[in-house]
Structures are given as structure tokens and as C-alpha cells.
Amino acid sequence: MSTSSQALIEDTLAAASLARQYFESAFSQQFLGETVDSWRAQTRRALNLPTDLPLIMTGHQAGIWHAGIAEKFVVARAIADRIGGAVVHIVVDHDCNDASLISYPALVETAQGRTLTRFALDRSPRSNAPNALRKPVRLMRSDRAHEIPADIDAALTRIEAAVRAEYTQPTLALQMAHAANRLLAPRGSVDFTICASTLASTSIARAMREQFASLRNSYNEAIAGQRIAPLASDAFPFWVLDRASASRRPFMSSDLALDRAQAACTTIAPRALTLTALARIAACDLFIHGTGGSKYDLAMESWMSDVLRVPAQRVLAPRIAATATHFAALSQFVPAREMSATPQALRALEHDPFGDNGASKRALLANICGTRAQKRTAYLAMQRALEQSRAQHAMQLTAMRLSVQANAHARAVHELAFDRTWPFPMSGPATI
């Protein structure tokens, strides 16, 4: 989706029309022993989602993400409002990203003066477990001396308050998802929040696991050429989250007994293609991807086309992609750079101190000929000439080296200042 206002209006109108048309359509195609319409109705009821409203779904791993991800929710809200629909936030709660990691830029005193540096809020407790198995956290500011720019400090305070307000959620994944929801309002406000692991507990997901033997070959064929490993003969496109070991492992055929027993110590979660397949068949009327997920969904559509025996686009909820690039207001902290002072220019000056594009050096090299003694004499003469020229240009070389070092520092600060992945509340006012 474009982020220019006119293009955004046009894009949301088109997407809203797609969602409304899909919501109002009937689907009698068979999927895993039932009609798609039947799966849609029972899945939405199981997830406590309305069956009488168009559902616009988007999501990501748990966390306070960057503005590109937040934009999906802004677009979802705009589309839902056009057709009287609702926005559904699906949380990829089984991921092992550190959902509690909240980075921010601050200034510290260095040899180069006040320098922009990456910090992160301290948090407790810490864990490497999937976020669905982690407890909510408390956040603390770093003890290291630093100065937070006023705009960043205000955004960070909002983030801390949102995370603190959701401390009573049952998992870290839900704490951070609901904190993000608070921060998204009002432009990207969310009506319903569900977890990917909850979607995997629905009847349609259980039916997929029970009947997956008939789906495996088409799955592996669909992902050929993608950066996704094919499934072994006893593997399924789901994860098992083990509470006892606080870990995640692939779902295997031997896990079907646990699945049927609905063991309390075990949570099932869908892998990427399975998640969007289930969501677009049964849980939404439009799915909004970022730029990465949209590519992989082509493989899922190929898989579902084979399973459904018709082009998947006729049956699945439509999809669109949305993203944005916004930066924090940090340009004032980026030191000026001398554009001519590059490592390449320094190397040229060191190796060609005559400053004549190598003409003198080539002439000296051409003199290295004749007998072995003559070559040595000419070589030593070249070295003396180089040393003399370097001595004559010593101040210029020193100044160039200092400028290159300063530029390296400025480039590093520039990369921090124009990093698009700072948490979205720190981005410019055009975002949220």
C-alpha cells in the first residue's frame, strides 16, 4: 500500500471492496470434510470473533515493532472503518524473538563529544523461551549515564506505561501485543486480539493435523524453491510448545495422541504457511501482510490450490501488503561529514603521495630494470622518493586520517539516526 494520502485513499477503497465482497460471498467448496462456509462460521465462534462483520486481520510477532509494521494496523483500521468491519490482531505468540526488547536512542559522552548510542530498557524476568511460554515483564531504565532526547523520552514513557498497564496478561506475548494495541490507538486501533496458538487449537486446525497425510506432498511441492525446509514423512507444519522445558519443537506424528488428549502441558502453534492458510480460509475477510509475508503467501496459495482443486484465490480471503518507512527525529545529532575524506582517498594518498594520479610512481617503477643490482638500486630510490614525498605531505596525510576517522564515526551515528526499526512511537508524527 502506498503511504501518499491520495494513493492510500484509492488503495483502501479497493481493499475495502474486496473484503466486503468476500464477506458477502458463499463458499460451498469442501475442505477437510466440511464446506468452507461451515469452517468460517465455527472458527470465528471458537475465536470469539463476530460472524456478522467483515474481519480485517493483520499481525506480527509480539513486541513494540517499527513503523513499517504499525502501518499494517493503520491501513487495517482505515479499511475496516470504510465497511463497518473490525480489525483483528493475530499475535505470532510461538516465536522466540525477545518480545520484551525495547531499544531506544540516547546521547552519551565520548571522545567525539555527545554521541548517539543504542540503548535498551532493562527487563525482568528474561528468558529464551517462546513468548507464549514467557511471563510478563517489568521494564526499567538503564543505570548507565545517558541523555534521552525529549521527543524520544516522551515516546519511551508512553511505551513503559502501555507495557506496565498490561502486566496482568497471562503471557509475555499477550502483554506486548496489548501494549502495542494501546500505542496504536486511535489511527491503528484494534478490536480483537487472538494468538496463533489459539488458532491452532480450533477444529479446522485439528482436522488439518488429523488429515495431513493427504496434504503433505502438495505442501512440499508448493515450498520447493522457497527458503522453507520440506517436511519429513512424519512431520507436520506445526510447532509443539512444551511448558515443562519452556521450548519449541516440530510437531511429529507421535504428537497426535497428545493433540487428541488436549494435554494441558502442551500448546500447538502453526508454522507460517499454515497460519495464513487457516486465517484466510476461516478467520478473516482480508489479510494484510508486510512485504516479506506476502511473498511466502504465494507458496501457501499454491498449496491450497492443490488441496482445494480450484485456484485458491477463489476461496481464500484476499490479501494485500502494507508498509511504511518513518524515522525518529534524530538528524540534529548526526555530525557533519567531509565527503571527500573517504578510506579510498586515504589509501590513494598513502600509496601515491606525489598526488599526480600515479605518474611519478609509474616512472619510478619503470626504472626498476636491468641487472639485479640495478633493480635493487632503482627500487631503493623509489622507496626514498616515496618517503620524502610522504614527509612533505605529512600534515595532509594526518588531516586526511583524522577526517576519515571522524567520517566513520559520523556514518555510524547516521545509521542509528536513520534506522527505520526504532519502536513506532518514536517515529515522526506522520506515522501514529
ZILINRA-V397536 format. One record per pair of residues at least 24 apart in sequence whose ideal C-beta (glycine too) atoms are under 8 Angstrom apart, sorted by sequence separation. I is the first residue (numbers start at 1). J is the second residue. If there is no record, write none. Layout:
# ZILINRA-V397536
i | j
I | J
I | J
This chain:
# ZILINRA-V397536
i | j
56 | 80
139 | 163
159 | 183
212 | 236
242 | 266
243 | 267
272 | 296
273 | 297
276 | 300
119 | 144
139 | 164
158 | 183
212 | 237
241 | 266
294 | 319
360 | 385
361 | 386
54 | 80
100 | 126
137 | 163
138 | 164
240 | 266
241 | 267
273 | 299
277 | 303
119 | 146
209 | 236
240 | 267
241 | 268
273 | 300
277 | 304
294 | 321
240 | 268
241 | 269
293 | 321
54 | 83
56 | 85
58 | 87
62 | 91
117 | 146
138 | 167
209 | 238
239 | 268
360 | 389
23 | 53
54 | 84
55 | 85
56 | 86
57 | 87
58 | 88
59 | 89
61 | 91
62 | 92
136 | 166
238 | 268
239 | 269
273 | 303
287 | 317
289 | 319
291 | 321
23 | 54
53 | 84
54 | 85
55 | 86
56 | 87
57 | 88
58 | 89
59 | 90
60 | 91
61 | 92
62 | 93
136 | 167
238 | 269
239 | 270
286 | 317
287 | 318
288 | 319
289 | 320
290 | 321
22 | 54
23 | 55
53 | 85
54 | 86
56 | 88
57 | 89
58 | 90
59 | 91
60 | 92
96 | 128
99 | 131
136 | 168
238 | 270
239 | 271
285 | 317
286 | 318
287 | 319
288 | 320
289 | 321
290 | 322
291 | 323
53 | 86
55 | 88
57 | 90
59 | 92
62 | 95
96 | 129
114 | 147
136 | 169
205 | 238
237 | 270
238 | 271
284 | 317
286 | 319
287 | 320
288 | 321
289 | 322
290 | 323
353 | 386
20 | 54
61 | 95
63 | 97
96 | 130
97 | 131
100 | 134
237 | 271
281 | 315
286 | 320
288 | 322
19 | 54
62 | 97
63 | 98
95 | 130
96 | 131
99 | 134
121 | 156
136 | 171
137 | 172
281 | 316
354 | 389
50 | 86
61 | 97
63 | 99
94 | 130
95 | 131
108 | 144
109 | 145
135 | 171
136 | 172
237 | 273
238 | 274
280 | 316
281 | 317
353 | 389
19 | 56
49 | 86
62 | 99
63 | 100
93 | 130
94 | 131
100 | 137
102 | 139
108 | 145
134 | 171
135 | 172
237 | 274
280 | 317
353 | 390
61 | 99
63 | 101
64 | 102
93 | 131
94 | 132
108 | 146
133 | 171
134 | 172
137 | 175
200 | 238
279 | 317
355 | 393
49 | 88
93 | 132
100 | 139
107 | 146
108 | 147
121 | 160
132 | 171
134 | 173
136 | 175
277 | 316
280 | 319
353 | 392
106 | 146
107 | 147
131 | 171
350 | 390
353 | 393
106 | 147
107 | 148
131 | 172
132 | 173
106 | 148
107 | 149
131 | 173
209 | 251
105 | 148
106 | 149
276 | 319
104 | 148
105 | 149
197 | 241
228 | 272
349 | 393
353 | 397
131 | 176
228 | 273
106 | 152
210 | 256
105 | 152
209 | 256
349 | 396
350 | 397
104 | 152
349 | 397
209 | 259
223 | 273
104 | 155
222 | 273
349 | 400
104 | 156
206 | 259
102 | 156
219 | 273
346 | 400
345 | 400
346 | 401
102 | 159
346 | 404
209 | 268
341 | 400
345 | 404
15 | 75
19 | 79
23 | 83
102 | 163
201 | 262
343 | 404
23 | 85
341 | 403
342 | 404
12 | 75
16 | 79
20 | 83
132 | 195
205 | 268
341 | 404
11 | 75
15 | 79
19 | 83
20 | 85
132 | 197
205 | 270
338 | 403
341 | 406
342 | 407
12 | 78
16 | 82
19 | 85
208 | 274
341 | 407
8 | 75
12 | 79
16 | 83
201 | 268
3 | 71
200 | 268
228 | 296
338 | 406
13 | 82
62 | 131
200 | 269
205 | 274
337 | 406
338 | 407
1 | 71
8 | 78
12 | 82
61 | 131
197 | 267
200 | 270
208 | 278
226 | 296
337 | 407
197 | 268
199 | 270
228 | 299
335 | 406
100 | 172
197 | 269
99 | 172
196 | 269
205 | 278
226 | 299
337 | 410
1 | 75
99 | 173
196 | 270
200 | 274
204 | 278
335 | 409
336 | 410
337 | 411
335 | 410
100 | 176
199 | 275
202 | 278
223 | 299
334 | 410
99 | 176
204 | 281
222 | 299
337 | 414
93 | 171
200 | 278
204 | 282
222 | 300
335 | 413
196 | 275
199 | 278
334 | 413
93 | 173
199 | 279
202 | 282
222 | 302
223 | 303
333 | 413
334 | 414
93 | 174
221 | 302
222 | 303
91 | 173
221 | 303
91 | 174
334 | 417
93 | 177
199 | 283
219 | 303
222 | 306
333 | 417
218 | 303
221 | 306
91 | 177
330 | 416
331 | 417
330 | 417
331 | 418
89 | 177
215 | 303
218 | 306
330 | 418
194 | 283
218 | 307
328 | 417
327 | 417
89 | 180
327 | 418
89 | 181
215 | 307
327 | 419
327 | 420
326 | 420
328 | 422
64 | 159
325 | 420
327 | 422
326 | 424
328 | 426
64 | 163
328 | 427
329 | 428
327 | 427
328 | 428
87 | 188
89 | 190
326 | 427
327 | 428
87 | 189
88 | 190
91 | 193
93 | 195
94 | 196
326 | 428
87 | 190
88 | 191
89 | 192
90 | 193
91 | 194
93 | 196
94 | 197
87 | 191
88 | 192
89 | 193
90 | 194
91 | 195
92 | 196
93 | 197
326 | 430
86 | 191
87 | 192
88 | 193
89 | 194
90 | 195
91 | 196
326 | 431
86 | 192
88 | 194
90 | 196
324 | 431
133 | 241
90 | 199
130 | 239
132 | 241
62 | 172
70 | 180
74 | 184
77 | 187
133 | 243
62 | 173
73 | 184
77 | 188
80 | 191
130 | 241
62 | 174
64 | 176
76 | 188
77 | 189
134 | 246
63 | 176
74 | 187
133 | 246
62 | 176
70 | 184
74 | 188
62 | 177
64 | 179
65 | 180
73 | 188
64 | 180
73 | 189
130 | 246
63 | 180
73 | 190
129 | 246
130 | 247
62 | 180
70 | 188
129 | 247
130 | 248
64 | 183
127 | 246
129 | 248
133 | 267
132 | 267
55 | 192
59 | 196
132 | 269
130 | 269
49 | 192
48 | 192
47 | 192
49 | 194
94 | 239
47 | 194
94 | 241
47 | 198
47 | 199
96 | 248
94 | 248
47 | 202
46 | 202
46 | 203
43 | 202
42 | 202
43 | 203
42 | 203
43 | 204
42 | 204
39 | 203
39 | 204
32 | 204
31 | 204
34 | 207
94 | 267
33 | 207
32 | 207
94 | 269
32 | 208
93 | 269
152 | 328
151 | 328
33 | 211
151 | 329
152 | 330
32 | 211
149 | 329
149 | 330
92 | 275
149 | 333
90 | 275
90 | 279
90 | 283
88 | 283
88 | 284
85 | 285
79 | 286
76 | 288
75 | 288
116 | 330
72 | 288
72 | 289
116 | 333
72 | 290
116 | 334
114 | 333
69 | 290
57 | 279
68 | 290
105 | 328
112 | 335
105 | 330
57 | 283
107 | 333
57 | 284
55 | 283
56 | 284
55 | 284
56 | 285
57 | 286
58 | 287
55 | 285
56 | 286
57 | 287
58 | 288
60 | 290
54 | 285
55 | 286
57 | 288
58 | 289
54 | 286
56 | 288
49 | 283
43 | 278
47 | 283
44 | 282
43 | 282
44 | 283
43 | 283
40 | 281
183 | 424
39 | 281
40 | 282
183 | 425
39 | 282
40 | 283
188 | 432
36 | 281
75 | 320
187 | 432
36 | 282
75 | 322
74 | 322
184 | 432
183 | 432
31 | 281
72 | 322
71 | 322
72 | 323
71 | 323
71 | 324
69 | 323
70 | 324
68 | 323
68 | 324
67 | 324
68 | 325
67 | 325
67 | 326
57 | 317
23 | 285
22 | 285
22 | 286
58 | 322
159 | 423
20 | 285
19 | 285
159 | 425
19 | 286
158 | 425
18 | 286
155 | 423
156 | 425
155 | 425
156 | 426
15 | 286
155 | 426
152 | 426
151 | 426
31 | 307
31 | 308
29 | 308
36 | 315
29 | 310
31 | 315
29 | 315
27 | 315
112 | 406
115 | 409
22 | 317
22 | 318
112 | 409
116 | 413
19 | 317
115 | 413
118 | 416
19 | 318
117 | 416
18 | 318
116 | 416
116 | 417
18 | 320
15 | 318
15 | 320
11 | 320
105 | 416
105 | 417
105 | 422
104 | 422
1 | 320
103 | 422
104 | 423
1 | 321
103 | 423
1 | 322
3 | 324
102 | 423
105 | 426
1 | 323
104 | 426
68 | 420
67 | 420
66 | 420
70 | 424
66 | 421
69 | 424
66 | 422
66 | 423
67 | 424
70 | 427
74 | 431
65 | 423
66 | 424
74 | 432
64 | 423
65 | 424
64 | 424
67 | 427
71 | 431
64 | 425
66 | 427
70 | 431
70 | 432
67 | 431
67 | 432
